[in-house]
Amino acid sequence: MENLIALLIAAPLLGAGLLLCGGRRLDRVGHLLGTVLAAASFVIGVVLFADMLGKGGEERALHQHLFSWVPVEGFQADIAFQLDQLSMTFVLLITGVGTLIHIYSIGYMEHDERRRRFFGYLNLFLAAMLLLVLADNYLLLYFGWEGVGLASYLLIGFWQHKPSAATAAKKAFLVNRVGDMGLSIAIMLMFTTFGTFAFGPVLESTGEASDGTITGIGLMLLLAACGKSAQVPLQSWLGDAMEGPTPVSALIHAATMVTAGVYLITRSGAIFNASPDAQLVVVVVGAVTLLFGAIVGCAKDDIKKALAGSTMSQIGYMILAAGLGPIGYVFAIMHLVTHGFFKAGLFLGAGSVMHGMNDEVDMRKYGGLRKYMPVTFVTFGLGYLAIIGFPGLSGFWSKDKIIEAAFAKGGTEGWILGAVTLLGAALTAYYMTRVMLMTFFGEKRWQPDAEGNEPHPHESPKSMTIPMIVLAFGSVFAGGLFSLNESFVKWLEPVTAFEHGHPPISAGAVTASTVVVLLIGVGAAYLQYGRKPVPVIAPRGSLLTRAARRDLLQDDFNHVVLVRGGEHLTRSLVYVDHTLVDGVVNGTAASFGGLSGRLRKLQNGYARSYAVSMFGGTAVLIAATLLMRAV
């Protein structure tokens, strides 16, 4: 079975190669070819999953060594894959949700003349993400990591004729390069410390390294995770990434890019377990981003950007859980998988709404769409109930476990983290209820577009609605299945380890508190948007609201501190170069030039001048000799 692991990557990689290099002869069938090869990867994943289920927990890991990439003395880099319970979870999520997004894209991109290239980029995205989660060493993981960054750049800027899309792609690419530097430094530290970057030897030898080295590696891995998973302080690219086609948003937010950081931290759990300081920073980053994204999501009128803020917040939950160590790793991945279902469904639902509304994204110009788009309304609504943690649905099971784990941290820290996660749950209920009410309820607020065409909302074709229905089933049932007899915990425990937390309050009290804050969030949104007309022009709002509309001034901060700071630093360096460096160099040259000019006057060609010089020199020597004898 291990020989099938490479085929998981090979299928979408073959699709990317054919679609991007095959030329226009594949235009008519490119979308079908890309979808079939994505589905083929999913089928291979299911076969490997079935085989894995037939083995004991410790025997399920498979390894496949293809060849030595860089075989030199003292440095061995292999192209080798590792398939265990953690990577299998990601394989099924990536290929399963990815295939549904491919099917959805057939209808969504039907009239785009560059559809073949779009599907080639989608295939490339899947192949890079699969390489990332299947690599058995950090160097090969880094190769997939960069491939994901490249694919996201190509897809976010797919409509590069729009300046906003081209700018968003560059922004995502550059911000992620900052995080990628963290991963590259971490790999260098691993090699200098352990002599290898293979998962097994590195993770088994953490006790042999100094505390400072392990903490440094952990912090650099966290920096990398912040870039890919859009966590503070490298979160500024995610909202602008909505400039790409909606299927891209679904793929980035549900199955690929933003989940990479959670995978990296969980895979490197032994490193963070060995460094409480690094773990603490992970928890803080997750908690801050959880609230940051939720506050931003509360103020956005663009439906995709509201969902982008939601993703930032939900990934914050996962990062926080991963920072809790063995009591949180399993629940971080569990929430990641359930989030993959309902967030993909929400983004595809948003795309369906845009499809019927002439690509309008402003929710203030929606209203009453449930009558015209019943399938979209029901599937989006189930995703909405799942993400807010409605009892019984997927988000309820996974998010509640993270809240319990936060309280189980113990002491003052546990109470603070528990309060943060509950506040995040209330804000999630508020902003998602706001999205539902502004989009599907109330009176219609449609307006003609710039060309005078009034929208005529209608249900999307089956190629778009069928994936939404499948994802809605996952949004409803996945969490319950995972929690049945702790099946998901038992599945991942051999890889991530697991410890039962002991929160200071009972699980029932946590659940009751979660339901209460959920009702508060829903009620607050209903009072503001359900009982009052939604203004077509947004009111000015409070200072916090205005800041949240501008992503809590993250771009302003980056511009002032990084862009302007960089400009001032550059000017300062130029000034130092011109005045100090050039001054020393030019001054030295001028000094020698002036000295040589003066010395040159002594060589004038007149014999009498030389005779006088000789006489003077002789007189000085005689005087010096007489003086020394006298002394």
MOKA-V411812 format. One record per residue. N is the residue number from 0. RES is the residue in one small letter. PSI is psi in whole degrees, -180 to 180 (999 if undefined). OMEGA is omega in radians with two decimals (* if undefined). Layout:
{{N	RES	PSI	OMEGA} {N	RES	PSI	OMEGA}}
This chain:
{{0	m	-30	-3.09} {1	e	-21	3.13} {2	n	-13	3.14} {3	l	-13	-3.03} {4	i	-45	-3.12} {5	a	-29	3.14} {6	l	-26	3.07} {7	l	-42	-3.14} {8	i	-36	-3.03} {9	a	-36	-3.08} {10	a	-57	3.11} {11	p	-29	3.11} {12	l	-39	3.05} {13	l	-42	3.10} {14	g	-43	3.12} {15	a	-44	-3.13} {16	g	-44	-3.13} {17	l	-44	-3.04} {18	l	-31	-3.11} {19	l	-21	-3.11} {20	c	-9	-3.05} {21	g	-14	3.09} {22	g	-174	-3.02} {23	r	-12	3.13} {24	r	-18	-3.14} {25	l	7	-3.08} {26	d	-39	-3.05} {27	r	-27	-3.06} {28	v	2	-3.06} {29	g	-43	-3.12} {30	h	-37	3.11} {31	l	-41	3.13} {32	l	-46	3.13} {33	g	-40	-3.13} {34	t	-42	3.14} {35	v	-42	-3.11} {36	l	-33	3.02} {37	a	-43	3.11} {38	a	-36	3.11} {39	a	-41	3.09} {40	s	-39	3.11} {41	f	-43	3.13} {42	v	-44	3.10} {43	i	-40	3.09} {44	g	-41	3.12} {45	v	-41	3.11} {46	v	-46	3.12} {47	l	-37	3.11} {48	f	-44	3.13} {49	a	-40	3.10} {50	d	-39	-3.13} {51	m	-37	3.14} {52	l	-25	-3.12} {53	g	4	-3.11} {54	k	164	3.07} {55	g	162	-3.05} {56	g	-38	-3.10} {57	e	-11	-3.07} {58	e	6	-2.99} {59	r	-19	-3.09} {60	a	134	3.10} {61	l	147	3.11} {62	h	142	3.07} {63	q	120	3.10} {64	h	119	-3.14} {65	l	-57	3.12} {66	f	166	3.08} {67	s	122	-3.06} {68	w	-54	-3.14} {69	v	85	-3.13} {70	p	93	3.06} {71	v	165	-3.09} {72	e	124	3.11} {73	g	-1	-3.12} {74	f	112	-3.10} {75	q	115	3.09} {76	a	121	-3.07} {77	d	149	2.90} {78	i	96	-3.08} {79	a	149	-3.05} {80	f	152	3.12} {81	q	123	3.12} {82	l	106	3.06} {83	d	-168	-3.05} {84	q	-37	-3.13} {85	l	-51	-3.13} {86	s	-33	3.09} {87	m	-38	3.09} {88	t	-44	3.13} {89	f	-37	3.13} {90	v	-47	-3.13} {91	l	-38	3.11} {92	l	-48	-3.09} {93	i	-50	-3.06} {94	t	-37	-3.13} {95	g	-58	3.12} {96	v	-38	3.12} {97	g	-41	3.11} {98	t	-42	3.10} {99	l	-38	3.12} {100	i	-35	3.04} {101	h	-46	-3.14} {102	i	-44	3.12} {103	y	-39	-3.08} {104	s	-23	3.12} {105	i	-43	3.10} {106	g	-39	-3.06} {107	y	-38	-3.08} {108	m	19	-3.02} {109	e	-39	-3.03} {110	h	8	3.12} {111	d	125	-3.07} {112	e	-14	3.12} {113	r	31	-3.06} {114	r	-39	3.14} {115	r	-45	-3.14} {116	r	-37	3.12} {117	f	-46	3.13} {118	f	-30	3.04} {119	g	-43	3.09} {120	y	-39	3.09} {121	l	-45	3.10} {122	n	-42	3.11} {123	l	-40	3.11} {124	f	-48	-3.14} {125	l	-45	-3.11} {126	a	-43	-3.13} {127	a	-42	-3.13} {128	m	-38	3.08} {129	l	-40	3.07} {130	l	-40	-3.13} {131	l	-46	-3.03} {132	v	-13	-3.13} {133	l	-13	-3.13} {134	a	145	3.11} {135	d	10	3.09} {136	n	159	-3.04} {137	y	-30	-3.13} {138	l	-43	3.09} {139	l	-36	3.03} {140	l	-41	3.13} {141	y	-36	3.10} {142	f	-46	3.06} {143	g	-36	3.11} {144	w	-46	3.12} {145	e	-33	3.08} {146	g	-39	3.07} {147	v	-41	3.11} {148	g	-41	3.10} {149	l	-48	-3.11} {150	a	-40	3.12} {151	s	-39	3.08} {152	y	-45	-3.12} {153	l	-36	-3.07} {154	l	-39	3.09} {155	i	-39	3.13} {156	g	25	-3.07} {157	f	-42	3.06} {158	w	66	-3.01} {159	q	-9	3.06} {160	h	-16	3.05} {161	k	119	3.13} {162	p	-36	-3.13} {163	s	-38	3.13} {164	a	-43	3.12} {165	a	-41	3.12} {166	t	-42	3.14} {167	a	-40	3.13} {168	a	-44	3.13} {169	k	-39	-3.14} {170	k	-46	3.11} {171	a	-43	-3.10} {172	f	-46	-3.07} {173	l	-42	3.12} {174	v	-40	3.14} {175	n	-26	3.09} {176	r	-32	3.10} {177	v	-48	3.10} {178	g	-37	-3.12} {179	d	-30	3.06} {180	m	-37	3.10} {181	g	-44	3.13} {182	l	-41	3.14} {183	s	-40	3.11} {184	i	-40	3.11} {185	a	-42	3.14} {186	i	-40	3.09} {187	m	-42	3.12} {188	l	-40	3.10} {189	m	-46	-3.07} {190	f	-42	-3.14} {191	t	-26	-3.11} {192	t	-46	-3.02} {193	f	-11	-3.12} {194	g	10	-3.13} {195	t	166	3.02} {196	f	19	3.04} {197	a	143	-3.06} {198	f	-52	-3.04} {199	g	-61	-3.11} {200	p	-38	-3.12} {201	v	-50	-3.04} {202	l	-24	3.11} {203	e	-12	-3.04} {204	s	17	-3.08} {205	t	-29	-3.13} {206	g	-15	-3.12} {207	e	-13	-3.11} {208	a	158	3.11} {209	s	160	3.14} {210	d	-40	-3.13} {211	g	-41	-3.14} {212	t	-46	-3.14} {213	i	-40	3.11} {214	t	-41	3.10} {215	g	-44	3.12} {216	i	-44	3.14} {217	g	-43	-3.13} {218	l	-36	3.10} {219	m	-38	3.05} {220	l	-39	3.10} {221	l	-41	3.09} {222	l	-42	3.09} {223	a	-44	-3.14} {224	a	-36	3.13} {225	c	-38	3.12} {226	g	-54	-3.08} {227	k	-38	-3.05} {228	s	11	3.05} {229	a	54	3.09} {230	q	153	3.11} {231	v	130	0.22} {232	p	13	-3.07} {233	l	39	-3.05} {234	q	-4	-2.92} {235	s	-18	-3.06} {236	w	-22	-2.90} {237	l	-43	-3.13} {238	g	-42	3.13} {239	d	-22	-3.14} {240	a	-11	3.11} {241	m	-5	3.10} {242	e	-19	3.09} {243	g	167	3.07} {244	p	148	-3.05} {245	t	-39	3.08} {246	p	-31	3.09} {247	v	-44	3.11} {248	s	-44	3.13} {249	a	-42	-3.11} {250	l	-43	-3.14} {251	i	-43	-2.98} {252	h	-21	-3.01} {253	a	-39	-2.94} {254	a	-16	-3.02} {255	t	-104	-2.76} {256	m	-56	-3.02} {257	v	-16	3.08} {258	t	-13	-3.06} {259	a	-38	-3.13} {260	g	-40	3.11} {261	v	-41	3.10} {262	y	-45	-3.08} {263	l	-45	-3.12} {264	i	-42	-3.13} {265	t	-43	3.10} {266	r	-34	-3.10} {267	s	27	-3.05} {268	g	-38	-3.12} {269	a	-34	3.12} {270	i	-46	-3.12} {271	f	-33	3.08} {272	n	-31	-3.12} {273	a	-7	-3.10} {274	s	92	3.11} {275	p	-32	3.14} {276	d	-45	3.11} {277	a	-40	3.11} {278	q	-42	-3.13} {279	l	-42	3.12} {280	v	-38	3.09} {281	v	-46	-3.14} {282	v	-44	-3.12} {283	v	-45	3.12} {284	v	-45	3.13} {285	g	-44	-3.12} {286	a	-44	3.14} {287	v	-44	-3.11} {288	t	-35	3.10} {289	l	-49	-3.13} {290	l	-38	3.14} {291	f	-53	-3.11} {292	g	-38	-3.14} {293	a	-42	3.14} {294	i	-42	3.10} {295	v	-43	-3.14} {296	g	-27	-3.12} {297	c	-20	-2.98} {298	a	-7	-3.05} {299	k	136	3.05} {300	d	-17	3.03} {301	d	120	-3.02} {302	i	-38	-3.12} {303	k	-36	3.13} {304	k	-30	3.03} {305	a	-42	3.10} {306	l	-30	3.09} {307	a	-42	3.05} {308	g	-37	3.09} {309	s	-45	3.13} {310	t	-46	3.12} {311	m	-44	-3.12} {312	s	-45	-3.11} {313	q	-37	3.04} {314	i	-33	3.05} {315	g	-41	3.04} {316	y	-45	-3.09} {317	m	-43	3.13} {318	i	-42	3.10} {319	l	-47	-3.13} {320	a	-42	3.12} {321	a	-32	3.12} {322	g	-14	3.12} {323	l	-7	3.09} {324	g	-149	-3.04} {325	p	-22	3.11} {326	i	-8	-3.06} {327	g	-18	-3.06} {328	y	-49	-3.08} {329	v	-41	-3.08} {330	f	-28	3.03} {331	a	-46	-3.14} {332	i	-36	3.11} {333	m	-45	3.11} {334	h	-33	3.09} {335	l	-42	-3.11} {336	v	-47	3.14} {337	t	-38	3.07} {338	h	-35	3.10} {339	g	-39	3.12} {340	f	-56	-3.00} {341	f	-28	3.12} {342	k	-37	3.04} {343	a	-43	3.11} {344	g	-39	3.13} {345	l	-43	3.13} {346	f	-41	3.10} {347	l	-34	3.04} {348	g	-40	3.07} {349	a	-40	3.09} {350	g	-36	3.10} {351	s	-41	3.08} {352	v	-46	3.12} {353	m	-37	3.13} {354	h	-37	-3.14} {355	g	-6	-3.07} {356	m	32	3.09} {357	n	40	3.10} {358	d	21	3.06} {359	e	134	-3.13} {360	v	-9	-3.08} {361	d	114	-3.10} {362	m	-20	3.09} {363	r	-15	3.14} {364	k	19	3.07} {365	y	-133	3.09} {366	g	131	3.03} {367	g	19	-3.03} {368	l	-11	-3.14} {369	r	-28	-3.13} {370	k	-29	-3.04} {371	y	-22	-3.07} {372	m	69	-3.02} {373	p	-40	-3.13} {374	v	-44	3.10} {375	t	-41	-3.14} {376	f	-47	-3.09} {377	v	-47	-3.11} {378	t	-42	3.09} {379	f	-40	-3.14} {380	g	-39	3.09} {381	l	-39	3.04} {382	g	-39	3.09} {383	y	-47	-3.14} {384	l	-35	-3.14} {385	a	-44	-3.05} {386	i	-30	3.13} {387	i	-6	3.10} {388	g	34	3.10} {389	f	133	-3.06} {390	p	130	3.09} {391	g	-23	-3.13} {392	l	172	-2.94} {393	s	-47	-3.09} {394	g	-29	3.12} {395	f	-45	-3.07} {396	w	-41	-3.05} {397	s	-42	-3.11} {398	k	-37	3.10} {399	d	-38	-3.14} {400	k	-36	3.10} {401	i	-40	3.12} {402	i	-42	3.08} {403	e	-45	-3.13} {404	a	-35	3.11} {405	a	-46	3.08} {406	f	-34	-3.10} {407	a	-9	3.09} {408	k	-30	3.04} {409	g	155	3.09} {410	g	-163	3.13} {411	t	-38	3.14} {412	e	-41	3.14} {413	g	-42	3.12} {414	w	-40	3.13} {415	i	-47	-3.13} {416	l	-39	3.09} {417	g	-43	3.12} {418	a	-39	3.12} {419	v	-44	-3.13} {420	t	-36	3.09} {421	l	-41	3.08} {422	l	-40	3.08} {423	g	-38	3.11} {424	a	-40	3.11} {425	a	-44	3.13} {426	l	-37	3.09} {427	t	-46	3.12} {428	a	-37	-3.13} {429	y	-54	-3.02} {430	y	-31	3.12} {431	m	-35	3.04} {432	t	-38	3.08} {433	r	-44	3.11} {434	v	-46	-3.13} {435	m	-46	-3.08} {436	l	-43	-3.11} {437	m	-27	-3.06} {438	t	-48	-2.94} {439	f	-10	-3.08} {440	f	176	3.13} {441	g	-171	3.13} {442	e	152	3.13} {443	k	141	-3.11} {444	r	30	-3.06} {445	w	147	3.12} {446	q	149	3.08} {447	p	149	3.11} {448	d	-173	-3.07} {449	a	-26	-3.14} {450	e	7	3.10} {451	g	10	-3.13} {452	n	122	3.12} {453	e	137	-3.13} {454	p	148	3.04} {455	h	82	-3.04} {456	p	140	-3.13} {457	h	160	3.14} {458	e	148	-3.12} {459	s	162	3.11} {460	p	166	-3.07} {461	k	-30	3.11} {462	s	-22	3.10} {463	m	-38	-3.05} {464	t	-33	-3.12} {465	i	-47	3.05} {466	p	-36	3.12} {467	m	-38	3.13} {468	i	-44	3.12} {469	v	-45	3.13} {470	l	-33	3.10} {471	a	-39	3.07} {472	f	-43	3.09} {473	g	-38	3.13} {474	s	-31	-3.10} {475	v	-47	-2.90} {476	f	-21	-2.99} {477	a	-47	-3.10} {478	g	-41	3.12} {479	g	-40	3.11} {480	l	-40	3.14} {481	f	-34	-3.08} {482	s	-15	-3.11} {483	l	116	-3.11} {484	n	31	-3.14} {485	e	40	-3.05} {486	s	-40	-3.12} {487	f	-38	3.10} {488	v	-45	-3.14} {489	k	-32	-3.13} {490	w	-45	-3.05} {491	l	-15	-3.03} {492	e	-40	3.14} {493	p	-22	-3.09} {494	v	-46	-3.02} {495	t	-14	-2.98} {496	a	159	-3.11} {497	f	137	3.04} {498	e	134	3.09} {499	h	126	3.07} {500	g	163	3.14} {501	h	82	-3.12} {502	p	152	-3.12} {503	p	-12	3.07} {504	i	159	-3.06} {505	s	162	3.10} {506	a	-36	3.11} {507	g	-39	3.12} {508	a	-38	3.09} {509	v	-46	-3.13} {510	t	-44	3.13} {511	a	-42	3.12} {512	s	-40	3.14} {513	t	-43	3.13} {514	v	-39	3.14} {515	v	-49	-3.12} {516	v	-31	3.06} {517	l	-47	-3.14} {518	l	-36	3.10} {519	i	-45	3.13} {520	g	-45	3.12} {521	v	-44	-3.13} {522	g	-42	3.13} {523	a	-42	3.12} {524	a	-39	-3.14} {525	y	-43	3.13} {526	l	-34	-3.08} {527	q	-35	-3.03} {528	y	-16	-3.14} {529	g	-31	-3.09} {530	r	-8	-3.13} {531	k	150	3.07} {532	p	142	3.10} {533	v	119	-3.13} {534	p	136	3.11} {535	v	-35	3.05} {536	i	120	-3.07} {537	a	136	3.07} {538	p	163	-3.08} {539	r	-44	3.08} {540	g	176	-3.12} {541	s	174	3.12} {542	l	-41	3.13} {543	l	-40	3.13} {544	t	-44	-3.14} {545	r	-38	3.11} {546	a	-40	-3.13} {547	a	-36	3.08} {548	r	-26	3.10} {549	r	30	3.09} {550	d	42	-3.14} {551	l	36	3.03} {552	l	25	-3.12} {553	q	-41	3.12} {554	d	-37	3.10} {555	d	-42	3.12} {556	f	-47	-3.14} {557	n	-38	-3.12} {558	h	-45	-3.09} {559	v	-47	-3.02} {560	v	-45	-3.03} {561	l	-52	-3.08} {562	v	-58	3.13} {563	r	-38	3.08} {564	g	-41	3.09} {565	g	-39	3.11} {566	e	-45	3.14} {567	h	-40	3.12} {568	l	-41	3.13} {569	t	-46	3.12} {570	r	-40	-3.13} {571	s	-42	3.13} {572	l	-38	3.09} {573	v	-41	3.13} {574	y	-45	3.12} {575	v	-40	-3.13} {576	d	-44	-3.09} {577	h	-40	-3.03} {578	t	-47	-3.04} {579	l	-59	-3.07} {580	v	-54	3.13} {581	d	-33	3.13} {582	g	-44	3.13} {583	v	-47	-3.10} {584	v	-51	-3.11} {585	n	-36	3.12} {586	g	-41	3.10} {587	t	-45	3.14} {588	a	-42	-3.13} {589	a	-38	3.14} {590	s	-47	3.12} {591	f	-35	3.09} {592	g	-43	3.12} {593	g	-40	3.12} {594	l	-44	3.14} {595	s	-34	3.10} {596	g	-40	3.13} {597	r	-41	3.12} {598	l	-31	-3.11} {599	r	-28	-3.14} {600	k	-23	3.12} {601	l	-22	3.13} {602	q	79	-3.02} {603	n	-6	3.08} {604	g	1	-3.13} {605	y	127	-3.10} {606	a	-36	-3.13} {607	r	-33	3.10} {608	s	-42	3.12} {609	y	-39	3.14} {610	a	-41	3.10} {611	v	-41	3.12} {612	s	-43	3.14} {613	m	-42	3.12} {614	f	-45	-3.14} {615	g	-42	3.13} {616	g	-41	3.13} {617	t	-41	3.13} {618	a	-41	3.13} {619	v	-44	-3.14} {620	l	-44	3.14} {621	i	-43	-3.14} {622	a	-40	-3.13} {623	a	-38	-3.13} {624	t	-45	3.12} {625	l	-37	-3.12} {626	l	-40	-3.14} {627	m	-37	3.11} {628	r	-38	3.14} {629	a	-36	-3.13} {630	v	999	*}}
